[in-house]
Amino acid sequence: MIIVGVTTLHLAQGFLLPVTIAGLLALMLSPAVKWLMRCHCPKPLASVLMILLSIALIIGALWLVMPALGQWMSTAPEKIEHFLHSDQDLQSSIAELSRNIEQTSKTVDKAVEQMMAGEGTNPIVVEQETWPNALLSGLQLGLTNTLLILALTLFLLISGDRLAINLIKLNKDHQHRKRLVSLFHHLRAETSRYLGAVTLVNLSLGVLSSTLFWFLNVPLAWMWLVLITLLRFIPYVGLSVVSLLLLLVCMTHFPHWWQAALPVGLFLVLATLYGFVIDTLVHSVRLSLNPVVVFVAVIFWGWLWGIPGAIIAVPLLTIMVAFAQAMGWQGVLTVVTRNPRRAKES
């Protein structure tokens, strides 16, 4: 059954992934929509305004990051090569590693040729898609999915509550219906609270880190605000990508190793403090997920649905914890959370 379920999730990725992302976005934006409604703004108009604001924030973030990142990438290879060649010991190590890799590659190619010649088989020629066509196809698919997600998010913000209530009313048992309605509101509140808290925490870490980089004279200081805020939604992997990119940028700017490593080290210390202190204070014990379970979930959903799957892994875990709390599933809480007793009481 598990294999069938995983296979179904993989095959239905084109349908399930946009629906899941739209549902999470609707949960995250619903508190703001309700606040606008309390300000006497009609629900459809409030939903449209929040969608437009989200689009504006995304475009603004890309407008801030992409030009600076593109300018850096145009000169990065030469600067990195110069940085590496400036250290004689490092240069000799890289040269030796390159020779070993080249020798290994030749050995493997020779073994494959001998095996093919011994079997008397003809080589198979595989036509690969050119990178412009692949890029165009990827952009078309990404744009289509983005429009689909935005449209579905808008519909869920406008009429998602009514749809859920109508589905619950199909149940004939009054007590069961009442419990399902309570469960629906509990799931929505917990998920929107979690996503909002994570966004604020990520934003604060991005502001502190970019300010620190500005004091250390790191290039593109304010670009890191956007990258850290967005990539920290992917536990472990996101900060690793930021650290690697930060190291590469520092290598192209500073002349010495210690100067390039200092911003990366300080950022890792700050990110670790945030993980152990700020996250615990903000999310409290009832949403304190087991780090092993979080890591496995990120790997699983990333393997299943790629980068979007890795991003939504923790929100899906949060929904599962909220559902287990409402249903009293102590076994699930024992595995997923650090303190199952406190999680059950909340």
N, C-alpha and C positions, 0 to 999 in steps of 0.2 A: 504493500500500500504506500509506503514511504517513497519507493522508487517511482511509482505511478504518479504520486502527487508532485514530486520534484520535476518529473518529465512534463507534466501538464503545465506547471508554472513556467518552465523554459519555453515550451512551444507556444504558450499564450502570452508571451512577453509583450508582443506588439499591442495587445489589448489591455492586459492587467497593469503594466507599468504606468501608462498615462492615467488610467483610472485611479491607481493608488496615489500617485503624485498629486493629482487634482484633489483627491479626498483629504490628503494631508494639508495642502495649501488652503482648502476651504476651512479646515479646523483651525489653522493658524490665523486666518483672516477674520473668522467669525466674531471674535470679541470686538475688533475694531468696527465691524459692520453694526453690531448691536449698540456700540457707543454712538455711532452716527445716527442710528434710529432713535436713540434717546434724545438726540438733539433735533428731533422732528424731521429727519431726512428719510424719505421713502426707502424701503429696503432695496428695490431694484437699483435706484440711483446710488445708494451707499455701496452696494456690491460692485457696480461699475467703477465708482471712484477708487475703491480699494484695488481693483484689478489694474486700473490705469496707473495708480501710484506704484504698484509693484513693478509694472513694466518700466516706468520712469526710473526707478531705483536700479533695475538691472541694466538699462541702457546707460545710465550715469556711471555705474561701476565699470562697465566695459569701456566707456569713453575715457575714464580715468586711467585704466590699466593698460589697455591695448597699445596706444601710441608709445608710452614709455617703455613697455616691454618689447615692442617691435624695434624701437631704436637701440635698446640694449642688445638684442639678439643679432643685429646687423654687425656689431663690432665684437661680440663676445668671443667667437672662436679664436680670433687673432690674439686677444688679450689673455685668454686662458692658456693658449699655447706659450705665449711669452712668459706668463707667470710660472708655468711648469718647468720651462727650460732655464729659468733663472736659478734654479736649485740643481747643482750638479749631481748630488746623490739621488735626488728624486728623478732626474732625467735618466740616469743610468738604470734605475729600477724600472722605469717605464719602458726603456729600450729593451731590457731583458724580458720583461713581460710580453712585449710585442713580438719578440723573436720566438718565445715559447708558444704563443697563440698561433703564429704563422706556421711553425713547425707542426703543431698538432693538427691544424687545418689541412696541411699537405698530406699528413699521414692518413687522416680520415678519408680525404678525396682519393688517395691511392688505393686504400682498402676497398672503397666502394667501386672503383673502376675494375679492380681485380675480381670482385664478386660478380659484377655485371658481366664481365667477359667470360667468367667461368660458367655462368648460367646461360650464356648465349642469348640474352634478352636485349631488346632495343630500348634505348632511353626514352622515357615519356616526356614529351614537351608540353609544359603547362603554360597556357597563355595567361598572363597577369594583366589585370586592369591598370591602365595608366593612372598616375597619381592625380592628374587634374580631373579625370572622370570620377575617381573614387572620392575626391574632395567635393565635387559637385553633388554626387549622390548622397554623401553624408550631410551636406548642408540642406538639401531638399528634404531628407528624412527628418533632420533636426527641426527645421522650420515647421513641417507638418505636425510633428508631435507637440511642438510648443504651442501652436495655434489650437490644437485639440485639447491640450491641458488647460489653457486659459479659458476656452469656451466651456469646458466641463466644470471648471472651478466656478465660473460665473453662475452657471445653472445650479450648482450645489449650494452656493451662497444664497441664491434667491429662493429656491424651493426644496433644498435638500432636507430641511427639518420636516416639512410636510410629507415628503416622500417616505422618510423613515417612519413617521407616525402612521401613515396609511399602511405600510407593510406590517407594522406591529399589530394594527387592528385586525389583520387577517386571522390572528390567533383568537380562538373562541373563549379561552380561559381568562376571566377578568383579572385575577391575581397575577397570572403569568404576564398579561399585557402590561399591568402596572409595573411589574418588576423589569420588564424589557425597556419601558420608557425611562425608568430611573437609571438603568444601565446605559442607555444611549446618552443621556445627559451627563452621566459620570464619565464616560469615555471621551466625549467631546470636551468637557472641562479639563480633564487631566492632560489630554493630548495638546490642546491649545495652550494650556499653562506651561507645559514642558517646552514646546517649540518656541514660545515667546521668551521664556527664561534663557534657553540656549542661545537664541539670537542676541539677546542683550549681553550675555556673558562673552560670546564670541566677539561682539562689537567692542566691548570694553578691553578685551585682550588685544584686539587689533589696534585700538587707539594707543594703549600703553606701549605696545611693541613698536609701532611706527614712530612714536615720540622718542623712544629710546634710540631707534636707528637714526633719527634725525640728529640727536646729540652726538652719536658716534660717527656722523658724516657718512652713513651708508647711502649709496645711490638709490633713487626711486623710493624715498622713505615713505611717502604717503600711499604708494602702490600696495605696500604690505598690509595696510588697514583693510583693503578690499580682499586681498588674497587670504589673509588669516581668518577674517570673518566668514568667508565662504567655505574654505577648505577645512576648517575645524568642525564642520558638520560631519565630516568623515573621520570617525575616531581612529587614532594612531596613524593611519595612512595620510590624512591631510596634513598633520604637523610634520610628518617625515618629508613630504613633498616640499613644504614651505622651507624646512631646514636645508634641504639639498639645493633648492633654488637660491636661497639666501647665501649659502656658501659659494655657489658659482658666481653670483653677483659681486660678493666681497673679493673673490679671487681676481676679478677683472678690474678692481678699483684700488685695492691696497697692495703695497709692494712686498709685505712680509706675511708669513704664515700666521703668526700670532695675531696680527691685525685682522686677517680674514676670519680667523676662528673665534675671536672675541665676541662679535655680535651673535654668532650662531650659538655659542655657549650660554650667553646671557638670555637669549630667547628661549632656549631649552629649559633653563632654570625657571624663568618666568612662567612658561607653559606648564611645567611640572607643578609649581606652586598653585597655579589656577586649577589644575586637575585635582589636587589633593585638598585644597582649602576652599576656593570659591565655588567650585561645582558642588561640593558637599554642603556648603551653607545655603546655596540657592535651591538645590533640588531636594534637600532634606533627606532623611533616611528612607522615606517611603518610596522614593524613586532612585535609590542607590542601587544601581544594577551591578551584578557580578562582572568584574572586568574580563574574566575568561569567557563568559557568555557573550559579552559585547564583542570581543575580538572574533570569536567563532561566527557570530551573526554577520559581522562586517565581511569576513572572508566568504561566507556562504552566499549572501545576497550579492556581493560583488562578483563572485564566480557565476552566479545565476543570471544577473541582469546588468552586469558591468558597473561602471561608475555610478549611475543613478541608483542601482541597487545598494551599493555601499553607503550612499548618502541617506537612504530611507531606512537603513537597517535598525538604527537606534530608535527612531520614532515608532517603527513597528513593534519593537520590543516594549516600548512604553505603553502602547495600546494593549499588548498582551498582559502586562503587569496590571494595568487598570482593570481589564476584563477579569483577570484572576482574583483581584481584590473584591470586585463586585460579586463574583460567583462563589467566593470562598474556597478557591482551589489552592490549598496549602502546599500541595506537591509542586506545583508550578512556581509558587513564590519561593519555596526552599531552593530550587535550582537557579532561578533567574536573579534573585535579589541577594544582597549581602546580609540583611537582617529580616528574614521572613516573618518573624513574629510581629515586629513593628509595622511591616508592610501590610500584614493582614489587619492589624488594628486600625490603620488609617483608612 
